[in-house]
Amino acid sequence: MRLDKFFKVARIIKRRTVAQEILREGLVTVNGRPAKPATQVEPGDVVVVTLGSRTLKFEVLRVGGSARAEEAGSFYRILSE
């Protein structure tokens, strides 16, 4: 699954266009490598998002096309904030 779509489906970032902007600015890494909007993520990948002074590190647990709000948290596990 594309990383920009994963952010939206997992409700980490509400809009896909915002996710694409953050990815283009180089604020996200996947497994230690800079990520682009089309970067593919799979279960087990570690993603780090840096926004201002906040850093969110999480592991991808599963990918899927869509999810209800109650299921969104099951797509990832926060490793550190």
N, C-alpha and C positions, 0 to 999 in steps of 0.2 A: 504494500500500500504506500502511496506517496505520502511523504512526511506532512505536507501542508494539509492534506485531507485527514490524516491521522489526528492532527491537532484539533480539527473541527469536530470529528466524530467522537473523540475522547473528551471533548469540551475543555481542553486546556486553553485554547484560544477560540473565541466565539465565532469569528468570521475567517473564512479561508483567505480572503484578500489580505487581511492583517497578518495572518501566518506567513503568507508569501513575502510580504514586506520585511518581516523580521528575519526570515531566512535569507533573503537577498542582502541584508545588511551584515550578515556574517555573525549573528548573535547566537547561533545554534550549532552544536556539534553532535555527531552520531558516532559512537565508539571512538571518540578522540579526533575525528576528521570533520572539517567544516562541511555543513550540509546546505543543500539547495532545495527549493520547493519540490523537485521531482525525485529527491533521494528516497530510495525504497527502504522501509523499515520492516523488520520481522521480529517475532518474539525473541527476547533475549538481548536486543539492542539497548544500549545505554545512551540516553539523550540528555544533553545539558543545554539549558536555555538561560541566557544572561540578559536581564532587562534592568538597566540602571545598576543599582547596588544589590539587586536580588538575583540569586542564582538558583535554578530549580534543576535537580538531577533526578531522572526517573528511568525505570526499566520498562520496556514494552513487554506486556504479558500476552496480548493477543491483538489481532487486527481483524477488521470486519467492515462491511459496507455502511452500516448504520447501527445506532443504538438509542434506546430511550435514555432519558436523563438519569434514571436510577442505575442503569448499567454502565454508564460512561466511566466510572471509577474502576471498573474491572479491566479496562484496557491497559492500565499502567500501575506501577508501584513506585511511590516516591522513595528515593534513596536518601536525598538530603535537600534542604531548602536554604 
